[in-house]
Amino acid sequence: MTVSRRLLFSAPLLTVPLLAQPAAAATRETDVSKVFVFLDNFLRMSPAEQSRLKVDFYLTQNGNAPKGIKAWWIDRDGKRTDVPIAADGRFEKEPTLRQLTEKSKMVFEGPSSSGFSVRIGLVWGSKPAIEMDARQVANYLNDANALVKKAAGKFGMVAPRMIQVAFLTRALASLR
């Protein structure tokens, strides 16, 4: 199922600033775990829990999707893996749990004049419909909040709480 066919949670999105380097720098490097925050906790959840909520990570620069940025991670053994970035800034590939725990390096290259941030978006794992029971949506929202709190681990008490649901225009168009 593609993202366009899912329901997107609208919530206070978590933004994680990445290490900024001097403005003239064309390459930036940090730990993969600093870019994909809490993904390791999410990957440790059961497959059933993971299937209920999809986590997307978006690279931003000054609040917008950056242009002309290439990204890759380098594993401990030196293996380089390219990480495609969609036009909206979404990382099209996510690291494995092993890459997160072994502190693989994430490298960004391209024109830049300021630091990057990463936004986390949550996507409902169920297919939306033209008409949906409000109780089902409310229950799913509560379920998503419980999963987010669990994935945040010891920071669960301060994890963002989803308070509303937004339907993507593409998702509604694909249902017709």
C-alpha positions as semicolon CSV with decimal commas, in nm:
position;residue;x (nm);y (nm);z (nm)
1;M;0,000;0,000;0,000
2;T;0,145;0,336;-0,093
3;V;0,154;0,641;0,131
4;S;-0,102;0,808;-0,094
5;R;-0,358;0,544;0,007
6;R;-0,312;0,586;0,378
7;L;-0,441;0,827;0,632
8;L;-0,192;1,078;0,768
9;F;-0,196;1,179;1,132
10;S;-0,171;1,550;1,183
11;A;0,015;1,608;1,506
12;P;0,275;1,829;1,661
13;L;0,556;1,688;1,451
14;L;0,882;1,612;1,622
15;T;1,168;1,808;1,469
16;V;1,521;1,701;1,541
17;P;1,801;1,947;1,456
18;L;2,108;1,792;1,301
19;L;2,458;1,911;1,367
20;A;2,524;2,230;1,173
21;Q;2,861;2,291;1,018
22;P;3,003;2,611;0,869
23;A;2,800;2,758;0,582
24;A;3,068;2,680;0,322
25;A;3,061;2,306;0,401
26;A;2,924;2,087;0,123
27;T;2,929;1,765;0,330
28;R;2,777;1,696;0,672
29;E;2,811;1,382;0,878
30;T;2,630;1,253;1,188
31;D;2,517;0,924;1,343
32;V;2,226;0,752;1,168
33;S;2,052;0,727;1,508
34;K;2,049;1,109;1,537
35;V;1,865;1,138;1,205
36;F;1,619;0,851;1,258
37;V;1,531;0,929;1,620
38;F;1,327;0,661;1,803
39;L;1,326;0,436;1,494
40;D;1,525;0,176;1,686
41;N;1,250;0,156;1,949
42;F;0,985;0,127;1,678
43;L;1,181;-0,153;1,505
44;R;1,197;-0,343;1,835
45;M;0,816;-0,354;1,854
46;S;0,630;-0,664;1,740
47;P;0,544;-0,690;1,369
48;A;0,175;-0,658;1,462
49;E;0,240;-0,326;1,638
50;Q;0,460;-0,202;1,354
51;S;0,189;-0,276;1,096
52;R;-0,058;-0,045;1,272
53;L;0,152;0,268;1,223
54;K;0,408;0,372;0,964
55;V;0,678;0,620;1,056
56;D;0,815;0,851;0,786
57;F;1,118;1,076;0,827
58;Y;1,149;1,405;0,634
59;L;1,464;1,610;0,584
60;T;1,399;1,983;0,613
61;Q;1,607;2,295;0,576
62;N;1,459;2,622;0,697
63;G;1,122;2,448;0,723
64;N;1,117;2,326;0,361
65;A;1,234;2,020;0,173
66;P;1,595;2,081;0,070
67;K;1,693;2,083;-0,296
68;G;1,999;1,917;-0,445
69;I;2,089;1,710;-0,139
70;K;2,233;1,361;-0,167
71;A;2,240;1,131;0,134
72;W;2,394;0,797;0,222
73;W;2,496;0,602;0,525
74;I;2,826;0,429;0,588
75;D;2,822;0,110;0,796
76;R;3,100;0,012;1,036
77;D;3,243;-0,220;0,770
78;G;3,266;0,074;0,526
79;K;2,970;-0,027;0,308
80;R;2,802;0,280;0,156
81;T;2,426;0,279;0,095
82;D;2,260;0,561;-0,100
83;V;1,945;0,700;0,063
84;P;1,706;0,856;-0,191
85;I;1,518;1,167;-0,077
86;A;1,174;1,237;-0,230
87;A;1,073;1,583;-0,354
88;D;0,886;1,642;-0,026
89;G;1,202;1,561;0,175
90;R;1,091;1,211;0,279
91;F;1,368;0,956;0,313
92;E;1,269;0,673;0,079
93;K;1,486;0,422;0,265
94;E;1,530;0,372;0,639
95;P;1,820;0,206;0,819
96;T;1,801;-0,134;0,980
97;L;1,808;-0,187;1,354
98;R;2,167;-0,309;1,320
99;Q;2,271;0,013;1,145
100;L;2,106;0,220;1,419
101;T;2,263;0,029;1,708
102;E;2,608;0,011;1,550
103;K;2,606;0,389;1,500
104;S;2,648;0,387;1,123
105;K;2,727;0,732;0,986
106;M;2,479;0,940;0,785
107;V;2,634;1,173;0,528
108;F;2,464;1,463;0,347
109;E;2,617;1,638;0,049
110;G;2,500;1,940;-0,147
111;P;2,459;2,313;-0,142
112;S;2,361;2,444;0,198
113;S;2,366;2,764;0,394
114;S;2,209;2,642;0,717
115;G;2,154;2,325;0,920
116;F;1,911;2,046;0,852
117;S;1,631;1,915;1,067
118;V;1,433;1,594;1,050
119;R;1,055;1,586;1,087
120;I;0,875;1,267;1,184
121;G;0,539;1,191;1,023
122;L;0,303;0,912;1,126
123;V;0,082;0,730;0,876
124;W;-0,212;0,512;0,969
125;G;-0,154;0,152;0,862
126;S;-0,518;0,090;0,759
127;K;-0,674;0,178;0,427
128;P;-0,901;0,486;0,447
129;A;-1,253;0,480;0,310
130;I;-1,492;0,744;0,178
131;E;-1,698;0,700;0,496
132;M;-1,544;0,595;0,825
133;D;-1,689;0,537;1,170
134;A;-1,578;0,823;1,396
135;R;-1,536;0,581;1,690
136;Q;-1,298;0,367;1,483
137;V;-1,089;0,673;1,393
138;A;-1,088;0,791;1,758
139;N;-0,985;0,444;1,877
140;Y;-0,708;0,433;1,620
141;L;-0,588;0,776;1,729
142;N;-0,568;0,652;2,090
143;D;-0,390;0,338;1,970
144;A;-0,139;0,548;1,773
145;N;-0,069;0,764;2,078
146;A;0,002;0,452;2,283
147;L;0,243;0,325;2,014
148;V;0,420;0,662;1,996
149;K;0,457;0,668;2,373
150;K;0,598;0,315;2,369
151;A;0,839;0,395;2,083
152;A;0,962;0,705;2,269
153;G;1,082;0,479;2,549
154;K;1,199;0,674;2,852
155;F;1,086;0,995;2,679
156;G;0,729;0,865;2,646
157;M;0,598;1,115;2,900
158;V;0,696;1,404;2,671
159;A;0,617;1,236;2,337
160;P;0,394;1,440;2,106
161;R;0,027;1,347;2,133
162;M;-0,180;1,311;1,817
163;I;-0,496;1,514;1,845
164;Q;-0,643;1,511;1,494
165;V;-0,646;1,319;1,168
166;A;-0,594;1,468;0,822
167;F;-0,680;1,304;0,493
168;L;-0,433;1,348;0,211
169;T;-0,594;1,474;-0,108
170;R;-0,420;1,203;-0,310
171;A;-0,565;0,939;-0,077
172;L;-0,923;1,058;-0,132
173;A;-0,873;1,085;-0,508
174;S;-0,744;0,726;-0,527
175;L;-1,061;0,596;-0,359
176;R;-1,294;0,722;-0,629
